[in-house]
Amino acid sequence: MNKTQCLIFAMILLMFSSVSADILSINYPAPNDIISEGSRIQVNVTSDGFSAGCYFNYDDVYNQSISCDGTSIVNMPNADETYRIKVGDNAGNYITQQVTIQKPSGIMVMFVYTITMIILCLMIFGTVALLIKLATYDMKVLDLCISLCLYVVYLIIYQLNLEYIGVPFIMNYLNLFLTTSLWIFVVFAPINYVVCVIIRSFKKKKLMDVKEL
C-alpha cells in the first residue's frame, strides 16, 4: 500500500469516526404535554439517521424498544401523573422531557364498553345472517357492503379499547374477534356473495340484471 492509498484510507477512517449518532427530538408527546389517553401512547422520534437500538422509558423504568426515526406505540402507567420520558440509543445518547398523563373520564370508558358490546353482538348476528343467506342464496350487494362496513367499525372500536381501556382479558377477546372477523366479513362475505350470484344465475339460466344483483 503506497502513501496515497494510506492517506485515503486514513481519511475514510477519520470521516467514519467523526460521525456521531444522536437522538435529535421527541416530536410527540411535546414537552409538558398533557395526554388524555390510556396506558398506550404514540411516541414520534427524530434522529440523525445513525442511531440504532433505540429505547423508551418513563422515570428510568421499563425500557421498551422503539423506532429510532418515526412513530412507535409504547406503554405508560394508566394513572394521572407527571412523568419524565426518555428516548435513547445504544451509543448512550438520549433526550428527555416531561409529560402528564390524564386517565380518560368514566363517561368515555363506559361509552367504549357499551359500543364494544353492541358491535360484538352485531358481529355475531351478522355471522349467522351470512350463513342463512348462503343457505338460501339470497345475499345481495347491500349485504356485502354491510359486512365490510361492520369490519371497519370493529377496527375503530378495537383502537378505542386499545387507547382508552386496555384491560388484558377484554383485549384477548377482541384479538380473537379481530382475526375471526377478518375471515368472516372480509374473506367469507365476498365469496358468499359470488357463490350466491352464480347459483341464482344458473337457476334463472341467464345473467341477472343490476336490480337483481
C-alpha positions in Angstrom: 0.0 0.0 0.0 1.6 3.3 -1.1 1.5 6.6 0.7 -1.5 7.9 -1.3 -3.6 4.8 -0.5 -2.7 5.0 3.1 -3.7 8.7 3.2 -7.1 7.9 1.6 -7.7 5.0 4.0 -6.8 7.3 7.0 -9.2 10.0 5.7 -12.0 7.4 5.4 -11.5 6.1 8.9 -11.4 9.7 10.2 -14.7 10.5 8.4 -16.5 7.5 9.8 -15.1 8.0 13.3 -16.3 11.6 13.3 -19.9 10.6 12.5 -22.0 10.7 15.7 -25.4 9.2 16.4 -27.8 11.5 18.0 -31.5 11.5 19.0 -32.5 14.9 17.8 -36.0 15.3 19.2 -39.1 13.8 20.6 -41.8 15.3 18.4 -44.7 13.7 20.2 -45.5 14.0 23.1 -44.5 17.6 23.2 -42.6 19.0 26.2 -45.0 19.4 29.2 -47.8 17.9 27.1 -51.0 16.7 28.8 -52.2 13.4 27.2 -55.8 12.3 27.8 -55.3 8.7 26.7 -55.0 5.3 28.2 -51.8 3.4 29.0 -50.7 3.1 25.4 -49.4 6.2 23.7 -47.6 7.1 20.4 -44.1 8.4 20.5 -42.6 10.1 17.5 -38.9 10.5 17.4 -36.4 12.1 15.0 -32.7 11.1 14.9 -29.8 11.9 12.6 -30.1 8.5 10.9 -27.1 6.9 12.6 -28.8 5.9 15.9 -29.6 2.2 16.4 -31.1 0.1 19.2 -33.3 2.9 20.4 -35.4 2.6 23.6 -38.1 4.4 25.5 -38.8 4.6 29.3 -40.5 6.8 31.8 -38.8 7.8 35.0 -35.9 5.4 34.1 -38.3 2.4 34.4 -39.2 -0.4 31.9 -37.1 0.1 28.8 -39.1 -0.5 25.6 -37.6 -0.9 22.1 -38.8 1.7 19.6 -38.0 3.0 16.2 -35.1 5.5 16.1 -36.8 7.6 13.5 -40.6 7.6 13.3 -43.6 6.6 15.4 -43.9 3.8 17.9 -46.5 2.7 20.4 -45.3 2.4 24.0 -46.9 1.5 27.4 -47.3 4.1 30.1 -48.9 3.8 33.6 -52.7 4.1 33.4 -52.7 6.8 36.2 -53.0 10.6 36.5 -49.4 11.5 37.0 -46.5 13.6 35.6 -43.6 11.5 34.2 -40.2 12.2 32.7 -40.0 10.2 29.5 -36.6 9.3 27.9 -35.6 8.1 24.5 -32.0 6.9 23.9 -29.9 4.7 21.7 -27.2 2.0 22.2 -24.5 4.6 21.8 -25.5 6.3 25.1 -27.2 9.3 23.5 -30.6 10.2 24.9 -33.2 13.0 25.2 -35.8 13.6 28.0 -38.8 15.7 28.5 -41.8 15.9 30.9 -45.3 14.9 30.1 -48.5 14.5 32.1 -50.9 11.5 31.7 -54.6 12.0 32.4 -56.9 9.0 32.5 -60.0 9.1 30.3 -63.2 10.1 32.1 -65.6 7.4 33.4 -68.1 8.5 30.8 -65.7 7.8 28.0 -64.8 4.4 29.4 -68.5 3.5 29.8 -69.2 4.6 26.2 -66.3 2.4 24.8 -67.6 -0.6 26.9 -71.2 -0.1 25.7 -70.4 0.4 22.0 -68.0 -2.6 22.1 -70.7 -4.9 23.4 -73.1 -3.6 20.7 -70.6 -4.2 17.9 -69.7 -7.7 19.1 -73.4 -8.6 19.3 -73.9 -7.2 15.7 -70.9 -9.2 14.5 -72.4 -12.4 15.9 -75.7 -11.6 14.3 -74.0 -10.8 11.1 -72.2 -14.1 11.0 -75.4 -16.0 11.5 -77.1 -13.9 8.8 -74.3 -14.6 6.3 -74.8 -18.4 6.9 -78.5 -18.1 6.4 -78.0 -16.1 3.2 -75.6 -18.7 1.9 -78.1 -21.4 2.6 -80.9 -19.5 0.8 -78.6 -18.0 -1.9 -80.1 -14.6 -1.1 -77.0 -12.4 -0.5 -77.0 -9.1 -2.3 -74.6 -6.2 -2.7 -76.1 -4.4 0.3 -75.4 -7.3 2.5 -71.8 -7.4 1.3 -71.4 -3.7 2.0 -72.8 -4.1 5.5 -70.4 -6.9 6.2 -67.4 -4.8 5.1 -68.5 -1.7 7.0 -69.1 -3.8 10.1 -65.5 -4.9 10.0 -64.2 -1.3 9.5 -66.3 -0.2 12.5 -64.9 -3.0 14.6 -61.3 -1.8 13.8 -62.3 1.6 15.1 -63.7 0.1 18.3 -60.6 -2.1 18.7 -58.4 1.0 18.6 -60.7 2.8 21.1 -60.2 -0.1 23.5 -56.5 -0.1 22.9 -56.2 3.6 23.7 -58.7 4.1 26.5 -59.2 0.8 28.3 -56.5 -1.8 27.5 -57.8 -4.4 30.0 -56.0 -7.6 29.3 -58.9 -10.1 29.3 -61.0 -7.8 27.1 -58.1 -7.3 24.6 -57.7 -11.1 24.5 -61.3 -11.5 23.3 -61.0 -8.5 20.9 -57.9 -10.0 19.4 -59.8 -13.3 18.9 -62.6 -11.4 17.2 -60.2 -9.4 15.2 -58.8 -12.4 13.4 -62.1 -14.3 13.2 -64.0 -11.3 11.8 -61.4 -10.7 9.2 -62.0 -14.1 7.7 -65.8 -13.9 8.1 -66.5 -10.3 6.9 -63.6 -9.6 4.5 -62.9 -13.0 3.1 -66.0 -15.2 3.5 -68.6 -12.5 2.8 -67.3 -11.7 -0.8 -67.0 -15.4 -1.6 -70.5 -15.9 -0.2 -71.8 -13.1 -2.5 -70.1 -14.6 -5.6 -71.4 -18.0 -4.9 -75.0 -16.7 -4.4 -74.8 -14.7 -7.7 -73.6 -17.8 -9.6 -76.2 -20.1 -8.2 -79.0 -17.7 -8.8 -77.8 -17.1 -12.4 -77.9 -20.9 -13.0 -81.4 -21.2 -11.6 -82.6 -18.4 -13.9 -80.5 -19.8 -16.7 -79.4 -16.3 -17.6 -77.3 -13.5 -16.2 -79.0 -11.3 -13.6 -79.6 -7.7 -14.2 -78.3 -4.9 -12.0 -81.5 -4.7 -9.9 -81.4 -8.4 -9.2 -77.8 -8.2 -8.1 
